Amino acid sequence: MKPRHHLYFDEGLTAELEALAAKPGTSKSAIVSDALRAYLKRRGTRELDDMLKVRLDRIGAELGRLRRDLDIQLESFALFVLWQLTIQAPLPEADAAARAIGRDRFEAFIAEVGRRIADDRRAFGSAEGEGCQ
């Protein structure tokens, strides 16, 4: 047996409830029961949303800082490359030995970058706060 409840509604809400209950296959009890169940379910969802909102805001702030840091690093690297290219004298075409040394150094540089990325090593500060390695 279902427990009985005595509820009081204002006249406008009572009229709307009467109109909904007038349809075949519905009752006032079923309408109020469904509405109350939906309300209670939304309230629990709202509390969960409030907790997740704090976490998502924190993650968004962290992503913003990461983006800023990445922009600083990329701009620094770009300016360094531009500076190197403007002050470095070009090699003469006939100096094949210097070009070969440059190629070897570049290949060694690329290999070292590949090894550091594969080993998850960084030249300066990582997420764990490590320094130069």
ZIVEN-V207999 format. One record per residue. N is the residue number from 0. SS is DSSP state (H for helix, E for strand, L for the rest). BURIAL is # if it has 9 or more other ideal C-beta (glycine too) atoms within 8 Angstrom, else .. Layout:
BEGIN
N&SS&BURIAL / N&SS&BURIAL
END
This chain:
BEGIN
0&L&. / 1&L&. / 2&L&. / 3&L&. / 4&L&. / 5&L&. / 6&L&. / 7&L&. / 8&L&. / 9&L&. / 10&H&. / 11&H&. / 12&H&. / 13&H&# / 14&H&. / 15&H&. / 16&H&# / 17&H&# / 18&H&. / 19&H&# / 20&H&# / 21&L&. / 22&L&. / 23&L&. / 24&L&. / 25&L&. / 26&L&. / 27&H&. / 28&H&. / 29&H&. / 30&H&# / 31&H&# / 32&H&. / 33&H&. / 34&H&. / 35&H&. / 36&H&. / 37&H&. / 38&H&. / 39&H&. / 40&H&. / 41&H&. / 42&H&. / 43&H&. / 44&H&. / 45&H&. / 46&H&. / 47&H&. / 48&H&. / 49&H&. / 50&H&. / 51&H&. / 52&H&. / 53&H&. / 54&H&. / 55&H&. / 56&H&. / 57&H&. / 58&H&. / 59&H&. / 60&H&. / 61&H&. / 62&H&. / 63&H&. / 64&H&. / 65&H&. / 66&H&. / 67&H&. / 68&H&. / 69&H&. / 70&H&. / 71&H&. / 72&H&. / 73&H&. / 74&H&. / 75&H&. / 76&H&. / 77&H&. / 78&H&. / 79&H&. / 80&H&. / 81&H&. / 82&H&. / 83&H&. / 84&H&. / 85&H&. / 86&H&. / 87&L&. / 88&L&. / 89&L&. / 90&L&. / 91&L&. / 92&L&. / 93&L&. / 94&L&. / 95&H&. / 96&H&. / 97&H&# / 98&H&# / 99&H&. / 100&H&. / 101&H&# / 102&H&. / 103&H&. / 104&H&. / 105&H&. / 106&H&. / 107&H&. / 108&H&. / 109&H&. / 110&H&. / 111&H&. / 112&H&. / 113&H&. / 114&H&# / 115&H&# / 116&H&. / 117&H&. / 118&H&. / 119&L&. / 120&L&. / 121&L&# / 122&L&. / 123&L&. / 124&L&. / 125&L&. / 126&L&. / 127&L&. / 128&L&. / 129&L&. / 130&L&. / 131&L&. / 132&L&.
END
